[in-house]
Structures are given as C-alpha cells and as structure tokens.
C-alpha cells in the first residue's frame, strides 16, 4: 500500500482520536511530511522504538503504542501464566503525550490479561529499571525520547533483570510486534482494572535507600562547603535529585527553579541535552550568583548527566569521557583506601568510549571490558558475571554522559551519578583541588586522552538510504590512512571480524553483530563510524592520546577534518 493510500485509510477512519485527526489535516497540505509519516511502519528495534509524535504509521501515537504493546503482551503470554502475573512496570518522563502513552500501554497489557504496574507521575528511567527488579516483574516499559527535541517520544523495553532487552529477547519481541497487525485497527478487549496496579511512595522510598549506598564517604556531606547548582532540564528527575541530596545531608545545593518542574515543551532550552553547552545557560547564571563549584544537568528521563566545573575562565563543561575518568579515579581510590578493592573488579565501557578510563582502572588494579554501544550490553555483562562470579562489577559508563555506580539499577543512572560527582567534588575540594585540577593530574600521569564526535543528520526516506549507502561504500573502498596516519587494523562488527594491514590473519570478534566499523591507527589514535540507533544520524567518533595537551588537540582536529571530508564524498553521492 502506498503512503497516500495509508494516509487516506487513516484520514477516513471514523474512530480516530481528535488529536491525530488534527495532525492528519495538516499532513494533507504537505505531501513531503505525509510521505515521511506513512512511508513505513515505525521500526520496533532492539531498543524499542523512538520517533516524532503525530498521526501515521511512522509516528509515535496511541495506535503505534497499542501495536507495540499488543506484541509485547503476546510475547509475555507465550512465556506463561507466571510471566503474566508478574507483569510489567511502566514509567514515563515529562514529554508530550507520555502519560497518555503510558496509560495506553497499561490498558493494552491488562486487556490481554497481563498485570501492569503504572506510575502516576513522571519517574526516571533508572528508577524504572530498579522497580522491575524490586517488584520481581517480568518486564518494564519506559515512555521517553531521552534528550531528543520536544516533537519526539519513544518506548523502551526492559527485561526481568532490569536491563534493556538483550538482542535475543529483543528479536523475539520484534517478531511478535510485527505480527500484531495493522496498528490502526487493533482493538483492545475490556480492561480488567484489577490488573492495573498504581505504584506509590513505597517504591520511591526503597529507591532512595538504595541510592544512599552509592556513597563512599557519607560523612563528607555534612563537612563540606562545596556549592552545587542542579537542574533536571524540565525532566523527570527533579524531585528525586532534590530528595537524595537533602537526605544525604548536603547543604549548599541550589536548584534552577525555572527548570525544576516537568515540562515536555522544554520552554527555557534550545535542547534538553546535557552534552550541549546551551543546556547550562540557566545553571551558569545560578552558578555565578551563588559562586558554585560545580553545575550538574540531568537529561529529561534521568539517565544521563552533564558536569561543568568552575575555573578562572568561567564554567568548563566536561565531556562524558572526562567525567567517567574522574568517577573511576575517585571510586577506585576510595575502595583501595578502605581495603574494599576486589581482586577481580571490572569496569565496563562501550567501544566508542575513551581508553582514558581503562588506563586509570589498570593503574588501580582493575580490568576493563568493551561492549557495543548501548547500555543494555553493560547490563548484560553485569548479569553474566553475577552468575559466573568471574568478575565483580565496579563501574559502567559510555561517552554519551551515562554512568552506573551500583548495579541495583541496570541502566545508566544520573541520580547515582549526581551523588557520586558531588561527593567526589567535595572530597577533592578538601584537598584544595577542583575536578579540572584532578583531570590534569590524571593527564600528567597517564597521557592526554582527548575525544571528539561529529554527527551528520539525514532525515526521511532519502536520509536513511544515504546512511546505509555510506557504510556500504566504506566497506567497499577500504581506507589505508586517516590524516596521513596509517590504519593498522580495522574492526567491522557487521561481519564480526578484525583485519590487519600487515598481513596477519584476520581474527573473529566476539561482540554481537552491529553495523559499526572502528579503525586503529599507528599513533594510538582511533576512529569509529556508526549510525545512531535512536536518531536519523551518522556518527563519527575519534580518540587520540599524546604526551601534551596541544599535540592531542592538533591530532584530534586533523583526524576530524580528514575523516569527515572523506565521508562527505559518500554522503553527497
């Protein structure tokens, strides 16, 4: 069926909700937008689904939510009555239509005989992860589009261990979703209200008590003059962050009042993304007013956090890799001082995350393991080693500002991270150091590790094809160097193979299949190219190291310029 025929089907459907009817009227006047809304079904992938809100098969709306949840309910029913009675925990953040989408998911589950635990107000993604474990639920759903613009929303699915579904289970769910039929015409049975359980304050209290275990030095809170500015960026984390910092005893915490209430329009922000300098605009004003030592910004669903540190030149926004390095240094130092460093402690990071954390961990006697991009792979490793006892989880992180300190949650947890960051800042302030000072100590000890990211957005049908073509062309036209530096080896996760330029025999990669290529250069630098899993983007990641900051800056800029120019050739074809 063509996109125009699908549009007519939706437009002529008598029972369509008024909010989507209004959107259809706008699409009727814009054929390009109409095509994008109907040229395909919104993809339910290994992490769930994410897309623009609106009418259409390729949009987030009541009907695509109902289809996804119908498929999920069929998956749970196939697992048996125990899975159905254990049920699904559902949380949502502050985005447009999030409460309605969460209720639709709960009612669809209940109409299929599956118990649904539903939060009545916005809660963070890590609290959802914790709640699945605490309630011994079979699965979890969170309605969120993380840091995407206001016009987006999403639907993420979690397994019984509290982590996002592993690839095997995700593939099984995807099959059930694809078999659910035409989203517009899926009818819900009568809802058994006894199967919809509304969650209350008890889960909040239990999560707060677990958060307190993140502290390495609880006495620091009442013995520091550290000043901190916090903003939840209109997201779901405001109440929880405020509560944990109050209950642990920190005194000089200042909240950006204009951004404390959940608001999916993000009225004071250009982008609700703590990776962006603009997200700190209000926090910087508060920081200057109160002479704050650090500023922390949490993204809308509460799983990622950005950190800015006061310097002589103003507030410096740290990268995700830098914050990760600081937390590894602090946490492992504390464990060693208390004699709590395990013999087989392990850090987990993604393949596009800096090796800076690896060398810091090794310095303290811990090993590091790389996983594919996506925190579900870290969650999967936590579960694996809990069962085998081969390694003990110490810390997990990714360069995109996501960290996990304690494994009572199985997704990145910005609330844990805020508590750990504030404690680390308090600890080093007592030693006369800022967190930027600490970074320079680490650079002098281990080398100047710098990283960069270039993202290119390609929307719509043509954009998806362009991104697909780029990866195909890169595999056909193999690179020999980047910025004049020889490529020594290449890891292609799609064919799961590592190849070398010196004639050595290729090696098999043990990580799961993924459309990612990573190049390792002769000077220790690396470059990685991958399509975003949540946005219409192709991303290039860069990592360099050298003995001086200036040399690393120059190497990084050369790599970014050269590689981006090469990729632009394929994007323009």
Secondary structure, 3 states (H helix, E strand, C coil): CCHHHHHHHHHCCCCCCHHHHHHHHHHCCCHHHHHHHHCCCCCCECCEEEEEECCCCCCECHHHHHHHHHHHHHHHHHHCHHHHHHCEEEEECCCCCHHHHHHHHHHHHHHCCCCEEECCCCCCHHHHHHHHHHCCCCEEEEECCCCCCCCEEEEEEECCCCCECCHHHHHHHHHHHHCCCCHHHCCCCCCCHHHEEECCHHHHHHHHHHHHCCCCCHHHHHHCCCCEEEECCCCCCHHHHHHHHHHCCCCCEEECHHHCCCCCCCCCCCCCCCCCHHHHHHHHHHHHHHCCCEEEEECCCCCCEEEEEEECCEEEECCHHHHHHHHHHHHHHHHHHCCCCCCCEEEEEECCCCCHHHHHHHHCCCEEEEECCCHHHHHHHHHHHHHHCCCEEEEEEECCCEEECCCCCCCCCHHHHHHHHHHHHHHHHHCCCCHHHHHHHHHHHHCEEEEEEEEEECCHHHHHHHHHHHHHHHHHCCCCEECCEEEEEEEECCCCEEEECCCCCCEECCCCCCCEEEEEECCCCEEEEEECCCCCEEEEEEEEEECCHHHHHHHHHHHHHHHHHHHHHHHHC
